[in-house]
Amino acid sequence: METAVFLDSPTLDTATLDALTSGKALIARVRRYTPAQVCADIVPALLHHLDRAAGATSRIYRSNVGTFSEAQKDTEALARYRSRAVDTLRAVRASCAPYASPVDRLRCELDEIWPAGSQLLRHDGAPLVFGMLRIWQDGAHALPHMDILARAAPRVPEAHHFTGQLGVNLFLQVPAGHDDGLLQLWDVDPYTVDRTDHGVAGTYGYRRDLLGEPAVSLAPRTGDLVLLRSDRVHAVTPTHHGRRVTLSGFIGYADPPAPLRLWS
């Protein structure tokens, strides 16, 4: 199968998802998915929400909620995540008013264009967050890594049914520099690299010197929607000229077509 690697799509449609889930493309961008004026109007309210969020965290980036994969490693952390999930979803929605939340729009469109629809991933009947707010400040970056729920959360049965996973980023604000905060992706799958031989000691990441040049180095612009195969090695280069604000999450999919599962 010939892989296009990068797909620049004018709209989010079935063909775009088919290309990603079939492996014909590894990363896709929908330009100006969220209008620039909407982004400018909702970012201040989202930042205000972040300052007040009970579940806010600060690691590589600041976020209004921790990730599910981290929360499920600790019983108390998971209980806090589950108890706050619906309130977190509603707080993001309220922060975007009077506009529709870009996350809600994305959830609706995924449900409309995927043959089996889409829905929030649930854990013991409780919905998970989809569309966590992330703020990348000056100097923030992500090492080359992969995101695979079955590895990060092996006790979540549904994760083991996924045949693939997409990472989702809705870019609401980006740094001023054209080479700031690049989203990079290597066509390297989980079976090609090993943490023991390729990992950076004491971190979650892989060694760049063993990966070679990335297949894609993408500079997203304000309003862009980017979907990528998160089970391929990917990274974010340092931000130096301002902050990057995104609403982010994951999409799990399975064959034969089952409903997409969404979480952060």
Secondary structure as UniProt FT lines:
FT   STRAND          6..9
FT   HELIX           14..22
FT   STRAND          27..30
FT   TURN            31..32
FT   HELIX           36..52
FT   TURN            54..55
FT   STRAND          57..58
FT   STRAND          62..63
FT   HELIX           68..71
FT   TURN            72..73
FT   HELIX           75..96
FT   TURN            97..98
FT   HELIX           102..113
FT   TURN            115..116
FT   STRAND          118..120
FT   STRAND          122..123
FT   TURN            124..125
FT   STRAND          126..127
FT   STRAND          132..136
FT   TURN            138..139
FT   STRAND          142..145
FT   HELIX           149..152
FT   TURN            154..155
FT   HELIX           157..161
FT   STRAND          164..173
FT   TURN            178..181
FT   STRAND          183..185
FT   TURN            190..192
FT   HELIX           195..198
FT   TURN            201..202
FT   HELIX           208..210
FT   STRAND          216..218
FT   TURN            222..223
FT   STRAND          225..229
FT   TURN            230..231
FT   STRAND          234..236
FT   STRAND          244..253
FT   TURN            255..257
FT   STRAND          260..263
//
